[in-house]
Amino acid sequence: MGSIKKAIKAMESRELGYNIPASKYATKYNVDQVTLRRRWRGVQAPKETKNIAQQNLTPQQELGLVEYIKELTDLGIPPTRDMIQN
């Protein structure tokens, strides 16, 4: 588990007590205060989540496309852009 996730979990469990500023958790877990506050408020999503939202294909579609390209290659047919886009 990453440091940010640990810090957020600690904030949720009130590990250091109630009304403790995020800066104390940031110092304890050695994370950026601004990032911690943004994640806590839900303003900033983790990179993994943002990357998924920017993908054109779902992971299943991507695997299907890879299999299709492998089949074409095994048949000795070089895949073209038009073949892959359709």
Buried (B, 14 or more C-beta within 10 A) or exposed (E): EEBBEBBBEBBEEEEEEEEBEBEBBBEBBEBEBEBBBBBBEEEBEEEEEEEEEEEEEEEEEEEEEEEEBEEBEEEEEEBEEEEEEE
